[in-house]
């Protein structure tokens, strides 16, 4: 994986690597095989078997098999090739793809963001909007559509729910894809033993493989990632070679079935049964969404090259080869004789079985990792309870592991495998999940075409009509199988959707309560510089969700605690609707009240795919950003003026330590004799209190000159940092107001409260020592 040297903080901005050379592009294309195409490439294992499972029969006229081949060819051509490769991949969000990428694009261009803490300053972020896109729509319809969306909250909520439905179906696919892929690969054993025996072997073997797959997740894919691409490459070469052999050996004229006329003949003969069998044909595009969802790890060009040059032709040859073999073998004495393995030459079945199982594991791994990523995005945007996120790689930022989700997926996956025990019902379930995600993508893309690309409404209508018609046909065929397995993704998605909506609603109401009950700046000014209490050494970080004003919980602290820290920082960690925030734009820093109060507000901004630093790094960056704010005098940071006015304080954009190398640097050591970095360039401010355990110093540039007040302020900040940092956390117990409806009481008092009690704490507070943490609870009536 050496071609992806992504640092946790700054590596995501290495788009230039993707454009450097053909060598880089081809390397990325090769690596994308294992991550992006594992699921799509294993679909030949179960497409024909699921299609002919019940609704249609393979007859000697070959009209059925040729019709299915024609449907498979045109479905692969229209959806993955035409829709995704040529159109949807261009709708990336600063290099990121997926359902949330489309939603975040719409949030920024139509201001329909569901995050309550959005600010005008966020719109100044470098990645908030693409350079190639103008802010104002250039057509009358686009302007009216934009104003309509911004005006009506109902439409905004509908847009959010639509995005969440697509997300929930992706999570459901994370349960179904490993089950059907592994089970279909293992089903090759059925040709080597009697039917009454193989059914007792397939399910246990599949379950053992699935348990092993989920048990290894905590090691991270980077440890075995080098195997992924070769496995899928060997698998694609294997199925294409076998397909070519079957075409030449059994039926060289099978290419004629690629004509759309055979689809008409198929539907004319099979009628309702043929329409219902489309749910099985649909499985040939399972995994196509991964091309867009995993775009952030690769590049548009590399994904396009891999698909058009290898994946697409290999799949077409594989399906044509199976059809060529079946066109000459009409005696189907067992219902499993129309599967993938029957078309494999006898001498190759065992090696192909091993490769197929490995390919199925790789494909399953990709969808599991994708599920982790999308849940992290939902959590970052306030649509999913906070969960523990473990980063399994120090180089590849997207490789994460979520323990709670991992074991939940494993139990659901085993339940589906043991409960269904056949590819037909698994295929019905997986097909509905896949086509629902594609329909959501089509709907969101039509809005992107008008609002973000500023294209004609006619083009958007043509896009929806053409692809929507194809997908609606498949959707209806999948939905009709509701009682035969298709209920599973609907049930799973409904449960996850309820969880997401409850969490989002509760979070929104809690924030609205904070906004309505925040303390005025006049109350603070009336307390005086000491805040009416004793100020002790150290830095107090008061966590708040508010981006302006003083939280009500602060007044609760002041009236109940006898002392407060000499430096107080109101810390707000928020997510913005962009995939990544540049390190130089990470912090917004400002004062609350006069300088002598030593009260600061610090807003830390993360994108929905950003990696949060560990506590020590975060604390150092936070203190450095405040020091740089003090030094700059709130007028110029990093050579530019980025000040902006909020309700009661002026905020300035400040980067992390690494982004202002010519600014203030923080140094900590345990000895008195530490060499200064560049004494001719930097002036050292030393703490007068020398403690053997730790010494903190700021290395301040010689120029520009710092006035006396600023130097005193820096001195006090340094002393406070040396004394230590305490986290002051408020725990809100949210209750519905008296007189609220029964639904609201149930959602807030039971649903949201249960999720809050069982969700993780904020990431920066997870490993803070208990001695450094102060927790105070309040009851919010919303």
FENJO-V594543 format. One record per pair of residues at least 6 apart in sequence whose ideal C-beta (glycine too) atoms are under 7 Angstrom apart, sorted by the first residue. I is the first residue (numbers start at 1). GAP is how many residues later the second one is. Records with the same first field share a line. If there is no record, write none. Layout:
BEGIN
I = GAP  GAP
END
This chain:
BEGIN
1 = 30  221  224  225  395
3 = 21  24  25  28
4 = 392
5 = 6  390
6 = 6  8  389  390  391
8 = 386  389  603
9 = 574  604
10 = 573
11 = 386
12 = 385  568
13 = 569
15 = 80
17 = 7
18 = 6  10  281
25 = 274  276  277  280
28 = 270  271  274
29 = 273  276  277
30 = 199
31 = 198
32 = 266  270  271  274
33 = 196  199  200  273
34 = 191  194  195  197  198  328
35 = 193  259  262  331
36 = 254  255  258  267
37 = 195  250  269  274
38 = 194  321  324  325  327  328
39 = 138  142  247  248  251  324  327  328
40 = 246  247  248  271
41 = 191  194  195  270  318  322
42 = 139  317  318  321
43 = 240  241  243  244
44 = 195  271  274  275  278  296
45 = 139  140  295  311
46 = 134  138  237  377  381
47 = 25  233  234  236  237
48 = 20  274  290  291
49 = 289  290  374
50 = 230  233  373  374  377
51 = 17  226  229  230
52 = 6  286
53 = 227  371
54 = 370
55 = 218  221  222
56 = 8  214  217  218  221
57 = 7
58 = 6  7  268  272  274  280
60 = 270
62 = 265
63 = 202  203  206
64 = 202  206
65 = 258  261  262
66 = 191  196  257
67 = 195  196  198  199
68 = 198  213
69 = 188  250  251  254
70 = 187  188  189  190  192  193  196
71 = 192  210
72 = 209  212  247
73 = 185  243
74 = 186
75 = 206  209  210
76 = 208  209  236  239  240
78 = 392
79 = 206  209  359
80 = 205  208  211  227
81 = 231
83 = 384
84 = 204  207  208
85 = 219  222  223
88 = 204  353  357
89 = 202  203  206  211  214  215
91 = 11  14  354  357
92 = 9  203  208
93 = 8  11  12  486
94 = 33  36  484  485  486
95 = 200  201
96 = 199  200  483  513
97 = 195  196  197  198  199
98 = 194  195  276
99 = 64  67  68  71  341  342
100 = 63  277  508
102 = 339  342  343  346
103 = 60  341
104 = 473  474
105 = 343  347
106 = 6  53  338  341  342  345
107 = 6  470
108 = 20  21  469
109 = 342  343
110 = 36  39  40  341
111 = 39
112 = 37  38  44  47
113 = 464
114 = 42  46  390
115 = 266  267  460  462
116 = 392  395
117 = 394  428  430  457
119 = 428
120 = 524
121 = 467  523  530
122 = 6  454  483
125 = 451  453  456  460
126 = 456  459
127 = 451  453
128 = 450
129 = 6
133 = 319
137 = 6  9  314  317
138 = 316
139 = 315
141 = 316
142 = 308  309  312
145 = 305  306
146 = 305
148 = 7
149 = 6  7
162 = 278  281
163 = 281
164 = 219  333  336
165 = 275  328  332
166 = 271  274  275
167 = 207  211
168 = 325  328  329
169 = 264  267  268  320  324
170 = 201  204  267
171 = 200  203  325
172 = 261  317  320  321
173 = 194  257  260  261
174 = 193  194  197  235
175 = 234  237  238  241  317
176 = 240  250  253  254  257  312  313
177 = 109  186  187  190  253
178 = 32  35  186  189  190  235
179 = 234  237  238  247
180 = 243  246  247  250
181 = 179  182  183
182 = 24  27  28  178  179  182
183 = 19  23  234  240  243
184 = 239
185 = 171  172  175
186 = 16  19  20  171
187 = 15  152  236
188 = 153  161  165  168
189 = 9  12  13
190 = 8  12  146
191 = 150  151  158
195 = 139
203 = 214  215  218
206 = 211
207 = 207  210  211
209 = 148  152
210 = 200  203  204  207
211 = 199
213 = 148  151  152
214 = 192  195  196
217 = 151  184  189
218 = 172  183
219 = 173
220 = 172  173  179  181
221 = 144  148  178
222 = 170  171  174  177
228 = 134
231 = 127  128  131
232 = 127  130
234 = 121
235 = 120  124
236 = 74  75  78
238 = 114  117
239 = 75  79
240 = 73  74  77  78
242 = 79  102
243 = 74  75  77  78
244 = 73  77
245 = 76
246 = 75  76  78  79  97
247 = 7  73  74  77
250 = 74  75  77  78
251 = 73  76  77
254 = 66  69  70  73
255 = 65
257 = 66
266 = 8
267 = 7
275 = 202
276 = 201  204
278 = 195  196  199
279 = 149  152  198  199  202
280 = 147
282 = 149  152  153  192  196
283 = 144  147  148
285 = 149
286 = 144  148
287 = 76
289 = 148  149
290 = 76  80
291 = 12  16
293 = 77
294 = 76
295 = 8
296 = 102  283  313
297 = 101
321 = 22
322 = 18  21
325 = 18
326 = 12
332 = 6
341 = 8
344 = 8
368 = 41
369 = 30
371 = 34  38
372 = 28  29  30  33
373 = 25  27
375 = 9  12  27  30
376 = 13  24
377 = 231  232
378 = 6  122
379 = 7  8
380 = 195  226  228
381 = 194  227
382 = 122  125
383 = 117  120  121
384 = 116  119
385 = 118  370  374
386 = 373  374
387 = 15  17  18  373
388 = 14  15  16  372
389 = 11  13
390 = 10  11
391 = 9  220
392 = 7  8  9
393 = 6
397 = 214
416 = 10  72
420 = 6  65
425 = 59  60
426 = 59
428 = 50  53  56  57  58
429 = 56  57  59  60
431 = 47
432 = 46  47  54  57
433 = 56
435 = 36  39  40  43
438 = 33
439 = 32  36
442 = 22  25  26  29
445 = 18
446 = 14  17  18
449 = 6  10  11  14
450 = 7  10
478 = 8
479 = 7
499 = 256
502 = 245  249  250  253
503 = 249  252
505 = 242
506 = 228  242  246
509 = 225  239  273
510 = 222  224  270  272
511 = 34
513 = 267  269
514 = 31  32  37  38
515 = 31
517 = 35
518 = 28  31  32  33  34
519 = 31  33  35  36
521 = 72  127
524 = 26  68  69
525 = 68
529 = 67  68
531 = 27  33
532 = 26
533 = 25  29  30  31
534 = 28  29
535 = 29  30  31
536 = 27  29  30
537 = 29  182  183  186
538 = 27  28  182  185  186  187  188
539 = 26  28  30  181  182  186
540 = 24  25  28  186  188
541 = 28  30  184  185  186  187
542 = 12  26  27  28  29  186
543 = 28  184  185  186  187  219
544 = 7  26  28
545 = 27
546 = 26
547 = 25  27  56
548 = 98  99  100
549 = 98  99
550 = 42
553 = 177  223  225
556 = 220  222
557 = 171  219
565 = 155  161
566 = 32  150  154
567 = 31  149  150  153
568 = 30  31
569 = 31  33  57
570 = 22  31
571 = 31
572 = 31
573 = 31  189  191
574 = 29  31
575 = 31  33
576 = 29  31
578 = 29
579 = 28  29  30
580 = 27  29  30
581 = 24  25  26  29
583 = 72  73  75  76
584 = 54  71  75
585 = 68  70
586 = 18  19  69  70
587 = 15  17  38  67  68
588 = 15  17  63  65
589 = 11  13  36  37  40  62  63  65
590 = 10  11  59  60  61  62
591 = 8  9  58
592 = 7  8  9  57
593 = 6
595 = 114  118
598 = 118
600 = 26
601 = 48
602 = 20  23  24
606 = 6
612 = 151  152
613 = 8
615 = 149  152  153
618 = 146
619 = 106
620 = 37  46
621 = 35  36
623 = 43  94  98
624 = 33  40  42
625 = 29
626 = 91
627 = 37  71  87  90
628 = 9  26  32  35  36
629 = 23  25
630 = 80  83  84  87
631 = 32  33  69  75  79  83
632 = 20
633 = 77
634 = 9  16  18
635 = 6  8
637 = 15  16  17
638 = 17  21  22
642 = 10  11
643 = 7  9
644 = 7
657 = 8  9
662 = 39
663 = 38
664 = 34  35  36
665 = 34
666 = 32
667 = 7  30  32
668 = 26  27  28
669 = 26
670 = 22  23  24
672 = 18  23
676 = 6  8  23
677 = 22
681 = 20  21
682 = 17  18  19  20
683 = 17  19
684 = 13  15
685 = 12  13  15  29  30  33
686 = 11
687 = 8  9  10  31  32  35
689 = 30  33
694 = 28
695 = 27
696 = 22  25  26
697 = 21
698 = 16  20
700 = 6
724 = 48
725 = 47
726 = 46  48
727 = 38  41  45  46
728 = 46
729 = 36  44  46
730 = 46  48
731 = 44  46
732 = 46  48
733 = 44  46  47
734 = 14  18  19  46  48
735 = 13  14  44  45  46
736 = 8  9  12  13  46
737 = 44  45
748 = 34
765 = 8
END
